[in-house]
Amino acid sequence: MSIFVDYTKCTTCGICGRVCPFGAVAKREDGRPVIGDTCTLCGACENACPTKAIVIDRQDAQVDLSCYRDVWVFVEQRDGEIKRVSLEMLGEGKRLADKLGQKLTAVIVGCEVSHLGPLVGQYGADTAYILQSKHLASYTTDGYSNAITGLITTRRPSVFLFGATSTGRDLAPRVATRVGTGITADCTELDVDRNGQLVQTRPAFGGNIMASILCPNTRPQIATVRPGVMKALSPDPSRACRIESWDIKIDPRMVRTKIIETVKLASAFRDLTEANTIVAGGIGVGNADNWILIERLAKALGASIGATRKVVDAGWQPHELQIGQTGKTVSPQLYVACGISGAIQHEIGIREAAKVIAINNDPNAPIFKIADLGIVGDLCEIVPALVQALEER
C-alpha cells in the first residue's frame, strides 16, 4: 500500500496533521501537508480529509512474508486488571512462539496501564507494547483499532491472537480489515504446520466438522479464541520482559463512539468463564420447577450455575448461563452435568474442564464418554442425596 496527497483538492485545512496518531504529517511553507516516513497507513488522515485529497492505494501486492515475525497477543484489560482469557492467550502464544522459534509480544492498550507490563512477563511474554492515551481509557472500536493498526504496520507481527470476548470479536475483524489480512473467529485449536503457517481450527456446520484454516498470502495471521479453551501458564515472578511504552496521539473527533458514562450493574450470575466449579443442568432436569435442585447443589458446592441450550430455549434459564458452542466455553476444575445428554455442541464448551461428573438416567448418554465419574439414575433422587451429604460434611 502507498499514500499520496492530491494537491488539486487540498485546501490546507490542517485536519490531517491534527488527527495523525503518529505525527507523520508535516507542513510545507505554503501550508500543504507532506506525509513523512513515520506514516503507518492507518487511514486516520484519509478518513478525516473533508475534500478526499489524501488517498491510500490499497491495490493488492505480493506480501514479503519474511518481513513478519513473532506472535502477538492482545491483552484485554478492564479497570487495570487483565481478563483471564488474555492469560490463556499468552500461554498458547508462548507455545506457538517457541514452536516457531520466535518471540511472544503482549499488546496492552488503555490509560495508565504501565503496571501490567511486568505482569504479562510473568505469564510468558518476552516483550510488552503499551499504548496509552486518555482517549483509550474506555474501549472504543475506533480508538483501539487506530492505535493497534499503526503498531502492526511498523512492527509487522506474523501472528496476532485475540480472545473471543465481546471486545475481541469487535476489534479483531476491524484490525484485520484495516491491514488487509484474514481472520478466523472462535478457534478451538491452534497449531503450526511444517511451513510455519498458523493452522486455525474451528467448528463448522453446527459443530459436525472441524475446519482447519490457513492464511497463506497475507500477514499477520489473526485469530480469535474462545475463553476457556486454552490454558494459562503458571506465573513466574522471576521472569521479566522488555517493555516499550508509547503515549499515543488520538484525536477525539476520530472516535465516533463517545463514552458518556459507565454504569456497573449488579448481576446475580457469576462469570462462567472465571468459575472453578460449575453445576449445569440440561433438559433432563424435567421442568423449570425442578431447577431448584441445581441451585441447591451449586450452593452446597459453592459453584456457579450453567445450562444447556435447550434449557435456555425453553425459557427456564437466561442466555448468560448457556454453555456450549453457541454459549460460553468454560474450564472449571469441576463440572457437574445434571440431566445433560452430552451433544457435541455442549461437549465443545466443556472440553477443558479438569474433572466432569455426569448424572443421567440413560446409561448410553454420550456425556458418560467424556465424564470422569458417571452416576446412572434419577437426578431428582441423586441430587438431594448429594446435597444432604455435602451439608453434613
N, C-alpha and C positions, 0 to 999 in steps of 0.2 A: 504494500500500500504506500501511497505518497500523498502529500498535501501541497496545495498551491493557492495563491490569492489572485483573484480576478480583479485587477485594479480598475477596470472599467466600471465595476459595480461597487467598489469600496467607497464609503463616504467618510472614512477616517473617524468613525464614531468612538472607537476605542473599546468597545464592548469585548472584543476578542481577547484583548490583553487583560481585562479585569476578570474574565471567567476562567482563564487558563490556570489549572491547579498547579502547574509546574513552572510557571514564569517563563514559558518558551516564546512568548510574543514580545518583540521589541518594536520600537517606532523609528522610522527614518526621519530625517529633518523635515520632510513635508507632511509628517504625521501618518504616513501609510505604514501598515503593520508588516513585519518581517518575521517569519517562522524560523526559530533557531533550532540547533541540533538537539536541544533537550526535549523537543516535542515527542510525545509518546503516542500520538494519533488517537487520543482518547475520544475525540469528537466533540469536546465541550465547546470549542470556538465555532465549529461548523454549525452546531445546533443553535448557538446564540446569535449568529450573524443575521441581522434583520434583512439584509439585501442578498443573502446567499452568495457572498463574494468569496467565501472560503469553502473549498471543495476537497474532500478526501477521495482519492481514486482507489476504489476497492476492487479493481479487476483482479480476477484470480491469477495467481502466480505460483510458480513452483516454490514450495517452502523448503528451506535448508534445515532438515530435521536435526542435523548435528549441532546446530546452534542452541538447541533446547536441552537443558539438563535439570536434574533434581526434581524431587517430589515435594509439592506444596500441600499444606492443609489449611483451610480457612478455619480459624479458631473462633467459634461463636461465643460471645460473652454477653452477659446481661448484668447491669449494675456492678461491673467489675469482677464478676465470677464466671468462670469458664463452664460451659454446658458439658454435661457428661459425654454427649455424642462426639464432641471435639477431642476429648481424651481418647475415645475409641478410635477416631480417625488418625490421631497421632501414632497410636500403636500399630495400626495397619499400614500407615505411611512409612513408618520405620522399617517394617518388614519388606515392603516393596523397594524402598531406597537401598537397603542392604543387598537385596537380590540384584538390583541394577548397578550396584557399585557407585551410588550417588549419595547426595546429602538430603536430609529432611529439613524443610523450612516451614515454620509456623507463621501465618499471616494474621495479625491481630489489628482490628480496626475499631476505633472508638474515641473516647475522650478521657484523658487521664488513666490510661491502661498500661503504663510502663511497668507496673509491678507484676504484670502477667508474664513478662519476658522470661525471668528466671524459672518460673513455674513450668512453662512448656518445655524448657530444657530438661527438667526432671522427668518428663514423660516422653523423652526421646528426640526432641527437636535439636538439630545441630545449629540452626540459625533461627532467629525470630525477627521478622519485619513488623514494626509497629507504626501504623499510620494513624495520626491523631489530628483532630480538629474539633473545635466546639460545635461545629455543624454535623459531627459524626457521633455526638453523644447518644442519640437515639437512632435506631436503624431506619434508613430510607433507601429505597431502591436506587435512586439517582446518586445520592451521596456515596454510598458504599461501592456501587459499580464504577463510578468515575475514578475513585481512589484506586481500586484494585486493577482496573483496566490499564491505567497508566503504569502500574508496577509490573504487570505482566509484559507489556511491550518493551520495557527496558531490561528486565531480568530474565525473561524467557524460560519459564519452567517447562518441564516435559510432561508432568502430571500435576493436576490440581484437584484435590478432593474436598467435597463439602458434605456436611451432614444433611440428610433429607428431612430437615425440620421445616417449619413454615418459612423461616428466613432463608435457609439454604435452597429450598425449592423455588423461591422467588429470585434470589440473587444469582445462582449458578447459571441459569439459562440466559439471563441478561448479559452476564460477563462473556459467556460463550459466543453470543451473537455479536457483541462488540469487537471481539478479537478474531472473529471469523473461523471458529472451530466447532466441533460437535460436542454433544453431551449425552451421557447415558444416565437416566434417572432411576432411583430406587434400586441400586445394585445390592445383591445379597452376597456376592463373592467377587474378589479382585485377585488377579494374578498377572504374571509377566511371561510372555512366550519367549521362544529361543531367539527371536529377532529384537527383543527388548521392548515390544509393544505391550501396552496395558490391555489385558483381557478383562472385559467388564461383563459380568454375568448377572442377569436379572430374570425374574419370572415373566413369561409371556403367555398369551391366550388363556387368561384366567388361571395361571399357575400350572397349566397342564404340561408345559415345556419350559426348559431353562435356556434362554438365548445368550450366547457369548458374542459380544460386540467389540469391534476394533475401530480405531480412528487412525488409519494408516497415513493420511496425506496432510493433516494439519496438526498444529500444536497450540496450546497444551491439550492433553487428553483429559477432559473434565468428566467427573462422575460424582453423583450424589449417592450416599449410602444411608440406609435407614438406621435410626438409633437402635442399639441393642444387638446389631448383627456382628460387629467386630469387638475385639477385646482390647481394653486399655492395658498398657504396660504398668507394672508396679512402679511408683515414683522412686527415683533415686536422688536424694537430696545432695549428694556429692557431684552429680552430673551438671555441668554448666553448658550454656550455649552462647554463641555470638549474637549480640543484639544490635540491630540497626533501627533507629527511631527517626521518623520524619514528622514535622508539623506540616500537614497538607493544607494547601490553599483551596478552600471550597467556597465558591460564590453562592450564597443562599438563593439567588434568583434562578440558579440552575437546578435546584432541588424542588421538584414540583409538589412533593408531599410535605406539608407542614405539620409538625407535631405540636399541637396546641397544649395538650395536657395528657398526662399518663395517669390512669386510674387503675389501681390494682384491686381486683375483685376477689373476695374470699371464695374459695371453692371447697366443696365437700369431697372432691376427688383428688387423691394424690397422683402425681405424675407417674404413670405406669412404667415409663422408660427408666425411672430412677429407683424403682422398687426392688427390694431384696427378697421379699416374699409376696406371692400373689395367689389368691384363691379365685378361680374363674369358674363361671357356670355356663352351661350350654342349654340347648333346647330340652335336653333330658331332665332338667330340673322340674319340668312338668307344667308349671304355670307361674304367674307373677307372684302369687301369694307364697309359694314355696321359696322365693328368693331370700326370705329371711334366714333360711338355713345357711346360705352362702355368707350372708353378713355376720352371722354368729360365729361361723368357723374362722372367718377373716379376723374378727375381733379377738378370738381366743389365741390366734397365731400372731397378732399384731401385723396383719398383712393388708395389702391393697387388694381391691376387688377388680376383676376383669370379667369380660363377657365375650361370647361369640357373636358373629354377625347375625345369626338367626334370632338370637335373644334381642339384639338391638332393633332388628327389623320388626320384631313382634311388639316393640314398644315397652318391653319390660325394664330396659336399662338405657341410658343415654349413650350416644356415639363416643363420648370421651372414654368409655370403658372398653371399647371394642379392640380386640386383639386378633391379629391375623394379617393377611395380605392387604386387605382394604382398611385395616385398622392400624394398630401400633405393633411394632416389633419389640419384644421385651427380653431381658436377660437376667432374671432373678436367680438367686441361689436356690430357691424352692418354688415350684409351680404346682399347685394342686388343681387338677382338672375335674370338675364335678359335672357329670352328665354331658360330657363333650365327646362326640364320636371320634374326632381326630382327622377331619378332612384336610387335604393337602394345603388348602388356603389358610387354615388355622395353624397347621404344623409349621408353616413358613415363619409365623410370628413368634414361635417359642423354641426354635432350634437351638438358641444359645442359652437356654435355661440349664443351670447346673444339675438340678435334680427335678424329675417330674413324677408326681404321684397322680394316678388316674383312678377315679371311682365311676364305674359304669355297670349297668345290669346286663350288658351284652358282652359276653366273653370274646366275641370276634371283632369288637370295635377296633378300628385302626389305631386309636390312641394308645392301646396296650403295646403296640410295636415300638413306640418311642419312649414309653414310661419306664422309669427305674423301678417303680413299685406299682402294681396293679391290684385294685380291690374290686372284685366282681360282686355286685349286689345292689340293693335298693338304697340310693343315697339318702332317702328320707329316713332310713333306719341307721345307716352308717354314719352320716354326718353328726346327728345328735349324740351318738356314742363317742365319736371323736371329741366333740366339744366338751362333753362331760369329763372325759379322761384328761383333757388338757386343763380344764378348770380345777380338777382335783390335784393335779401336779403343781 
